[in-house]
C-alpha cells in the first residue's frame, strides 16, 4: 500500500534531518546552537531538528452528523475501523487526534461556570427564544442537562477537571449515550502511529455550538489549520444545515485552505430512479454554494469558496479497500457493505474499491495544500540555509584560490608590473566604491517610492472597509433590532480586511519591491563585471560576480521585505491587528461587540449607534503601517553591506594588502613562492572535497523534493 500523506510528511522530515546531520558532518553548518559570536549566523543541525519537532500539521474537519466524518477519519488517519459513530449535533465535543506512545484519551470537562450557564439556558422556555440560533442553544442546553442526570452526585466533582482514560472507553465521551458525553468539552485521542508525530486532526463540533468557550477553541483551530475540510453528505448535499456550518465556521479559515468533500457519492450514483454521476453531484454543490454566497452577500465567503472544487468520494469504500479481507468477512456490517459496493460498481478487488472511492483525489488536494502551507518555512528555508552554507564554503575556497593565484603571480613578476597592478587595483577600488554608492541611492529611491505607494494603498483599503462598516451601522441596524443582528456582517468585513485585503496588498507590495530591487542589483553587477574585467583581466571576474549576485538574490528570496519583530518565533505571522490599536484586538477576541450587545439594555439605540460609529472611526485613526513599511530599508542596507564586503573588503583590499606585504619581503620571494604553491595544492584538494560533498547533498535534496 502507498504511503499516506502523514507518512510522507514524516519521511520528508526525517530526510531533512539526515541532510542536516550530513551537513554538520561535512562542517557546512554547526552541530549545536552557538552561544557566542562564532557561526551564529548559520542555522545549526540542532535548530533544524527543533523546528521540525515543534512544527504541527493541523487539519480541521467540519460537517454535520451522519455525513460520514468518523468513517472518513478512520480511512484517512487510521486506515482501520477505529472511531465509533459520533454523538448528536448538540452534544458533540471537539476531538483532536495526535501521536501518543500508547493508546489513550484525555477528556476535558466543562468548568463550573460553563455548566452554570448551561443550567440557566436549560431553564428557559422555547417560547421565549429570539431566533433560530438562540433556539438551538436552549435545546442543546436542555439535552446536556438531561444527559448529565446519569452522573448523579459525581457531576460537580468532575467539572473543570481533565480525565485520562483508556482508548477502549472513547465511546463514553463521544458516543450518543456515553456516560460523560454531557460534560465533555473536548477529547484528545493519542494513537501510537509514528506518522502522527507533529500532526493534529481536529474534528470540530457541528454548528451553532452552545458552549462559547468551545466555539472559541474551534475558531482558534480553524484559524491555525493548514487545511480545513468541509464534509457534505451526497444524499442531501449543501442543505440548510451545511449552509449554517459553512457560513458560521468557514469565514474563520482563510483563503486557500478550504476543501469541500461530498461523502457517500455512491448513494445518488446508484439511485435506480434518478442516478447522478460524479460531475452532476459536484456541479450541483458548486451551484448551491454560489447561490448561497449571493444570497448572503458575504464577500469573505465568496472569496474563500469561489475557487473550491468539491470532490465526491466514498469514505466507506476507501476504508473497505484498507481493511484485511478477513475482518471484512467476519463483521456482518462490513461484509454487507463490501458486497453492496461490489454489486453496484461491478468490482471485485480492493484495488478497484480504492479507485472507485475517489479518496485519493481528496488526499491529493490536501497534499497540495499541505505542501503550499509547509514547503516554504518548514522545508525550503532550512534546506536553502544548508545549501547556502555549502555555497559559502565553495565560494570561500574559490576566493582563497584566487588570492593564492594572485600571490603566486605577484611573487613571479618584476617590480614594474607590480606597480601597474597596484594602480589598476586603486582605480577598481575607486570606481567600484562609486558604483556601490550609486546602487545605495537607487535602492533608497525605489524603496521610498514603494513605501509611499504602500502607505496610500493600505490606508485606502482600511478607509474602504471603515466606510462599509459605517454603512452597515447606519443603514442596516434599525431602532428595534438587536445589535447581534449586524455583528456577523461587521465581523465579516473586519476579518476580510485583516486576514485577506491587507495581507494580499502587502504581499503584492513586497513582490513589486523585490522585482525593482533585483533590477537595480542586476544593473550594478553588469557594470561591476565590466570594471573587474578591465582592471583585473587575469581574475575570474565572471564566476565571482555571479556567485555574489546569487548570494544577494538568494538572501532577498529567503527574507521578507516587510517584517516586524512581534515574536521570537520566526514562523509566526505578524498580526495586522497590532497596527490598529487595542480596539481591533478587543473586537477580534469577541469582547467589543459583546459589550455593545449588553449596552442596548442601558442606553438608547442612538447612543449605542454613536459609540459604534466612534469605534469604526478609531480603526482608521489608529491604523499605522509606517513601521512595517519602513522595515524594507533594512533589506537595502543588508544588500549594500553584502556587496561592499564581497567586492571591497574581501577582494580588492586584500589584493592591495598582498602587494604591500610582498614589497616588504623581497628577500624571501623564493620561499614565499614555494609555500604559496603548497597552499594552492591544499586548496585544490579541498575544492574537490567540497565538489564531492555538494554532489552527495544534491542527491539527498532530490529525495526531499
C-alpha positions, -999 to +999 in steps of 0.1 A: +000+000+000+012+035-008+024+059+020-004+081+033+000+118+035+012+118+071+038+091+064+051+112+035+054+143+057+071+123+085+095+107+059+103+141+045+111+155+079+134+125+086+151+131+052+157+167+060+172+157+094+195+133+077+206+160+053+212+184+082+233+159+100+253+152+069+258+190+065+271+191+101+294+162+095+308+180+065+313+211+085+288+231+065+267+240+095+273+238+133+261+207+152+248+228+181+234+262+185+261+288+191+261+308+223+289+331+212+295+351+180+312+323+160+288+308+134+258+324+150+246+335+115+244+298+104+214+276+113+226+246+133+216+210+129+201+212+164+179+242+154+166+224+123+156+193+143+139+215+170+119+234+143+108+201+127+098+187+161+079+218+171+060+221+139+024+209+138+004+200+108-032+208+116-062+196+095-096+207+106-127+186+096-162+201+099-195+188+088-229+178+102-237+145+118-243+115+096-221+129+068-196+101+075-168+121+092-159+091+115-156+067+086-136+093+067-112+098+096-110+060+101-098+057+065-078+089+062-059+088+095-060+052+109-066+031+079-087+009+102-121+008+118-112+027+149-135+056+157-171+050+168-201+067+152-204+103+166-229+117+190-257+141+184-251+176+170-260+193+203-235+174+225-207+168+201-173+175+217-142+189+199-119+159+192-082+161+184-063+131+171-025+131+175+005+109+183+010+092+216+034+064+227+004+044+238-034+045+230-052+067+254-076+096+256-077+128+278-111+144+282-116+180+293-148+187+311-168+219+313-159+243+341-184+251+369-192+285+353-198+270+319-221+244+334-240+270+354-245+288+321-260+256+306-283+251+335-295+287+331-301+282+294-319+249+300-343+266+324-356+289+296-387+282+277-385+276+239-414+301+236-391+329+247-362+324+222-353+353+200-342+334+168-331+300+154-296+304+169-310+312+203-334+282+200-306+258+192-286+269+222-316+264+245-323+229+230-286+220+234-285+231+270-317+211+278-302+180+262-269+184+280-285+188+314-309+159+308-280+136+298-260+147+329-285+130+352-268+097+348-237+112+365-256+118+397-237+132+426-203+128+409-211+156+384-198+186+405-166+168+413-158+163+376-165+199+364-133+218+355-112+187+355-094+166+329-096+129+329-073+103+313-089+071+303-081+040+281-088+042+244-114+015+246-136+038+266-137+066+240-174+060+233-182+071+269-170+106+260-182+109+224-209+083+219-246+094+219-253+075+252-218+079+267-216+083+305-195+116+303-208+130+270-229+156+287-200+174+303-172+167+278-159+198+262-130+182+242-112+149+238-076+144+227-070+109+212-034+097+215-025+070+190+009+052+185+013+057+148+047+071+141+034+093+112+011+111+136+040+128+152+036+166+147+001+160+133-033+172+147-065+161+131-093+182+146-129+170+144-149+201+153-184+203+167-210+206+140-227+240+142-243+267+165-222+255+193-240+262+226-207+265+246-190+298+239-156+287+252-157+256+230-167+276+200-138+300+205-115+270+206-129+257+174-123+291+158-087+291+170-081+256+155-096+267+122-075+298+120-042+280+126-052+250+104-031+242+074-062+227+057-099+228+065-121+201+051-159+207+049-176+173+046-210+171+030-235+142+026-242+134-010-277+123-002-286+159+006-256+180-003-255+216+009-288+216+027-297+243+053-275+227+080-245+226+057-251+262+049-251+271+087-219+252+092-201+269+063-214+304+070-206+301+107-172+285+105-155+288+071-150+325+074-125+318+102-103+297+079-087+319+053-083+318+016-066+288+000-071+264+030-107+252+024-117+219+006-152+205+002-157+168+001-190+152-008-191+119+010-213+088+001-215+098-035-223+062-042-259+068-029-271+092-057-247+075-082-265+041-077-300+056-074-323+034-096-348+062-104-326+092-109-289+083-109-263+111-109-226+108-118-197+125-100-198+156-122-235+161-117-231+158-079-202+182-080-219+208-103-250+208-081-229+216-050-209+243-068-242+259-079-257+258-044-226+273-028-225+302-053-262+308-048-259+308-010-230+332-013-250+356-034-280+354-011-259+362+020-239+389+002-208+379+022-177+389+002-155+370+025-171+337+018-174+344-019-137+349-020-129+318+001-152+295-018-150+309-054-123+285-065-133+255-044-137+223-065-160+199-045-147+163-045-171+134-045-159+104-025-169+073-006-151+071+028-167+037+034-154+023+001-119+037+009-120+020+044-130-013+028-100-011+005-077-008+035-092-034+060-080-070+059-104-091+040-106-115+069-120-087+091-145-076+064-159-112+060-161-117+098-182-085+105-217-086+091-220-048+085-187-047+067-194-078+047-228-064+036-212-031+026-185-049+006-209-070-013-232-040-020-204-019-034-191-048-055-225-053-070-232-016-076-199-009-093-191-042-109-159-046-090-142-075-071-108-063-057-097-039-030-076-020-056-108-014-077-126-005-044-100+022-037-102+036-072-139+040-071-138+055-036-121+086-051-104+092-017-071+096-035-085+127-053-092+143-019-059+132-005-040+148-035-059+181-029-050+180+008-014+172+000-012+202-024-024+225+003-001+210+029+029+215+006+018+251-001+015+258+037+046+239+048+070+240+020+085+275+023+091+278+061+094+242+072+114+227+044+126+253+019+141+277+045+164+253+063+172+235+031+182+267+014+202+277+045+221+244+044+228+247+006+238+284+011+263+273+038+278+248+013+279+276-014+297+298+011+324+272+017+328+267-021+329+305-026+354+310+002+376+282-013+374+300-047+383+333-031+413+317-013+424+301-046+421+334-064+441+351-037+468+325-037+470+325-075+474+363-073+501+359-047+520+334-069+517+357-099+530+387-078+559+367-065+568+357-100+566+392-117+590+421-118+586+452-097+574+474-126+545+450-133+536+450-096+533+488-097+510+487-127+488+461-109+487+483-078+475+513-099+448+492-115+436+480-081+433+516-069+412+525-100+390+495-094+386+504-057+375+540-065+351+531-093+335+501-075+330+523-044+313+549-066+291+522-082+282+508-047+272+543-035+250+548-066+234+514-060+226+525-025+210+557-038+190+538-064+177+513-038+168+542-014+148+559-041+129+527-051+121+519-015+109+554-008+085+552-037+074+518-026+067+530+010+048+560-003+027+538-026+022+512+001+011+536+027-015+551+003-028+517-008-030+502+027-047+533+041-072+533+012-080+497+019-087+504+056-108+535+047-129+515+023-136+488+050-144+515+075-170+530+051-185+496+047-187+492+085-203+526+088-228+518+061-239+486+079-243+505+112-261+535+096-284+517+072-289+481+083-293+485+120-329+495+128-340+510+161-359+479+171-333+454+161-307+438+184-270+447+179-265+409+174-283+412+141-254+432+125-224+418+144-218+388+119-217+413+090-193+436+108-172+407+118-170+395+082-159+430+070-132+433+096-120+397+092-117+402+054-098+435+059-072+419+083-068+384+070-073+390+033-072+425+019-043+439+039-024+406+036-028+404-002-019+440-007+013+436+014+023+405-005+019+424-038+039+453-024+067+430-013+068+412-047+068+446-065+096+458-043+117+427-048+114+430-086+126+465-085+155+458-061+166+429-082+165+450-113+188+476-097+211+449-084+213+433-119+224+466-135+250+471-108+265+436-113+268+440-151+288+472-146+309+457-118+318+427-140+330+451-168+351+470-143+368+438-129+375+426-165+391+459-173+413+463-142+419+427-132+420+409-166+437+378-151+410+374-124+380+351-130+355+380-126+325+364-142+323+335-117+330+358-088+303+383-098+277+356-105+284+340-072+280+372-053+248+381-072+233+347-065+240+351-028+223+386-027+193+373-046+190+342-025+191+363+006+163+385-008+142+355-017+146+340+017+138+372+036+105+391+040+108+425+026+085+438+053+089+424+088+082+433+124+096+416+154+064+405+172+076+371+182+108+352+188+093+325+167+102+334+131+074+311+118+047+331+135+029+356+112+027+392+122-008+404+132-023+433+113-044+439+144-013+454+160-015+483+136-050+494+147-045+496+185-064+477+212-098+485+197-094+459+169-078+433+192-108+437+215-131+431+186-112+400+174-115+384+208-152+389+208-152+414+237-161+447+219-193+436+203-202+415+233-200+448+252-221+466+226-248+439+228-250+445+266-252+483+262-285+481+244-302+475+277-287+505+294-285+531+266-307+543+238-303+529+203-289+563+192-263+563+220-251+528+212-250+536+174-229+567+181-204+546+202-202+520+174-195+547+148-168+562+170-153+527+173-152+525+135-136+559+132-109+549+157-099+520+134-089+543+106-074+568+130-052+542+148-040+524+117-003+530+112+016+509+086+047+531+087+069+509+110+061+478+088+068+495+055+100+513+067+115+479+077+122+474+040+151+498+044+169+472+065+169+449+034+185+477+014+213+481+040+219+443+040+223+443+002+248+472+003+268+456+031+270+423+012+281+439-020+307+461-003+321+432+017+323+410-013+339+435-038+359+458-015+365+441+018+370+405+006+385+411-029+401+445-037+416+455-003+431+420+004+448+422-031+461+456-022+474+444+011+490+415-006+511+438-028+522+458+002+531+426+021+552+413-008+571+446-012+583+442+024+596+407+019+617+409-013+645+387+001+621+358+009+604+356-025+615+321-034+605+307+000+572+325-002+566+312-037+571+276-026+548+280+004+521+296-018+522+267-042+519+242-014+489+260-001+474+261-036+477+223-038+458+220-004+431+244-016+426+224-049+423+192-028+397+210-006+379+221-038+375+185-049+362+175-014+336+203-015+325+193-050+321+156-038+301+168-008+280+190-030+271+161-052+261+140-022+240+168-007+222+174-040+213+137-042+198+140-006+180+172-016+164+154-046+149+128-022+132+156-002+119+173-032 
